Amino acid sequence: MATSKAKSAELYAKAKLNGQNIACIFDSGAVQSIIGHKLVPDAALLSSDVKLFAANGTPIKIIGAMTVNFAIEGR
């Protein structure tokens, strides 16, 4: 049986976005991928009418949509 610490570590990968190192979490059950605005503050956003909710039902505020290029584990 794996510890919660080991399980948690398996969900994250090192990623690089706009030259900045970030931790990326993988959620295989997610319908959409989301990123915090503070990681891409100057991004040009397209309008979006997508409505997302956390696993507990809490609404997630979406301010726009964009395509993001990034590297994970150097790839």
Sequence and secondary structure as in RCSB ss.txt:
>XXXX:A:sequence
MATSKAKSAELYAKAKLNGQNIACIFDSGAVQSIIGHKLVPDAALLSSDVKLFAANGTPIKIIGAMTVNFAIEGR
>XXXX:A:secstr
   HHHHHHHTEEEEEETTEEEEEE  TT SS    GGGSTT   B     EE TTS EE    B     EETT 
